[in-house]
Amino acid sequence: MKSSAASSRQTMTAWAFLAPTLIVMGLFQFLPILGAFGMSLLDYFPDSPNNRFVGLENFARVLRDPAFWEALKNSVLYLLVVPVVVGLALALALLVEPAIPFMNTFRACYYVPVVTMMVVVAYAWTLVFNTDNGLLNQLLVKWGAAERGIPWLTSEGLALWTVMTVTVWKGLGYYMVMFIVALKAVPKELTEASRIDGANPVQGFANVTIPMIWPTVTLVAIISSISALQVFEEIYMMTNGRVGTSTLVYEIYTTGFDMSRGAIDFGQACAMGVLLFVVILGFTVFAVKRMQGAYGTT
Amino acid sequence: MAGKVSTTQCFVDCNKFQRLAGLAMRTVQIALLLVAVGTGVVACGQSGREPLTSDGKKHVTFLTMQLRPAFDDYFLPLIEQYERENPDVDIDWVDYPWQNYETKLMTAFLARTAPDVINLPSESLPTYIKTGTILPLDDLIDSEVRASYVQSILADAGIYDNQLWAVPWYAAPEVAFVNTSILVEAGLTMGDVPHHYEDLPAFCETILSRTGKYGFYPIYIEGGKLRVFLWERGVPITNEDGTHAAFNTPEGLEAFEFWIDLYRDELIPRDAVTATHRIPLDQYKTGQLAILTTGPQLSRQFKSDSPEIYDASEVMPLPRWKGKDQYLVSLFMFGVSARTHHPEESMRFAEFLTNGPNQLEFSKRTITLPSVTTALDDPFFTTPEDSLRGRMFAVAAEETRKGQVFRPVRNNAEVMEVLASVTEAALLGNMTPKEALDDAERRVNEILSR
């Protein structure tokens, strides 16, 4: 009886600590999400007397819109940043993980892009990628690697890939820190044991380190996938969604808020948001299951 | 044994059930709390600003576009003066940055916190009329004040369905700034700078070949610029009824081909396909561009950032097509929110902001043009000082007198987006100019038929 009361008190204490977060999340995340689900079923405009229930009409319009499919294709294509981010972040983590002098400086340098605002990053990279005066093209031409400036951000075949490199560059430091933490948690005895058993460093890394940090790999893959599917600022700043670079979130923005790109339509934008939610949820479930299968744990 | 186990199991299950039930109850309580707090917050949001201040004054909020803090010394004394003359009114000034101005405004309407008096670009007016977010002003405006505005501007920009929806404030025509240092570098003089588009390609070629810099940097996509290219050539977007596209004509094609060829021939920067207005400004500021076409008010930026470029600059009217002496003027207006608690007071304040003396003073500070006849006839514009600033005013005033305001077509933003997308397709070589215009005509007709 005493233990039941204590357990009840513990539960109450837990809820009390959780309550502020739950309230804030409820108000600013869950309620708007529910609102978006509701608005996706309406022909809606703030204060308009013409607001009405339209059922799944907004979804039908979205699915008939070629711009949506183009944006979906680009968003899925954007997922290609995930293996690159995972691979490079892990490589960086391995490079800066050893505790040797000045290593903290290197770690800080790699982390700087993470704490820099994307607007600033994107603008700076726009200058670097400028076709005629950009630093990159000037170097390529000077070194003879290109005859003339490459239209990094104004060519349909290149622009999306160029923006993806900026996403990778900006996110590396964040994921690198996660991998450093995971690598530090791998017991040294295991790696030493594998070495004594005759495993070379590559075999030790593949058969001991990777399985031990696999939950982190999975986490990084999931987080970076969700970020990739939600990419917006880079596209907005660097190409304005032009030259075939519009993504789902950018399409939601232009449909719901950008008056310069057409009549704003909250209902249709919310329908796209719901579809994006389904895509992210589906992808996450799929990815978790697949990655769980690899080493039987996450 | 089995019975004992069963009893224990029952006890455990009951205990679990009680805890689960308790948990569920608490979850429901928290959910209710969330809903209650949420409802409270939403309710607070709906009330917006209080209609009356604590001392019983009528609260009127007005919104401007990116004028704070640069023009605090103009507006704050003006607000003080108005409040002194109208002791029952309390004015609150809100300013949104230019970037995403209308998105922020729409969000304010969504949150029911939109200001009472709203600064709007004239081309956006139909959207606000259509969504019922602004009031018709015919019954609110003073007839003498109404007669004081330049009537052609008022009619073009503010009247829809025979109703007045906004009053004009300042006009912002574009002028052409020329970096004379680049001309000297290219062995040219101001006399060689083209006044007509027909001469532009040769000029750009000369500048590029002799200096490696660009002569001209048109904006193609931002704001559906194709409509300006067509308008300058005298080609309307729609027929007079606004029911069908009217731009797919030999003249329209000729104008469109001209601008596409300029890009395809690489006489202008290749990044022009996605450039927004700030890119040419940056290029001009850094001495990489010979001619910058922009509003005179933006000269403040390169005056402060690159004084040497400002000192080397000269100003001239925008290039035209031969025989087409007309200028497009951007107009900013004041509308009154449909949710205001004080429509009369809001209208009076909009009239005050846009009266002759206040517009004249504002124009002097911002290098924009007034929309009130008495202010336009002021010697400040008719006999300007001999400086770059004075010449800017003279050129801009002359353009404003010949100026016309672009009257948005039905479903304007959608039409503009179609024009932008076909321009992009033609620039990238995905369509010929003819195919692009054919496609635009079909899509615009579809939009207009809705």
Interface residues (C-beta under 8 A of the other chain):
Chain A: S4 S7 S8 T11 M12 W15 A19 L22 I23 G26 L27 F30 L31 F45 P46 D47 S48 P49 N130 T131 D132 N133 G149 P151 L153 T154 S155 E156 T239 N240 R242 V243 F257 D258 M259 S260 R261 G262 A263 I264
Chain B: N15 R19 G22 L23 R26 I30 A31 L33 L34 V37 G38 V41 N100 E102 T103 M106 T107 F109 L110 R112 S124 T127 T131 G132 T133 Y214 I221 E222 G223 P269 R270 D271 V273 T274 T276 Q283 Q288 A338 R339 N411 A413 E414 M416 E417 E424 L428 N430
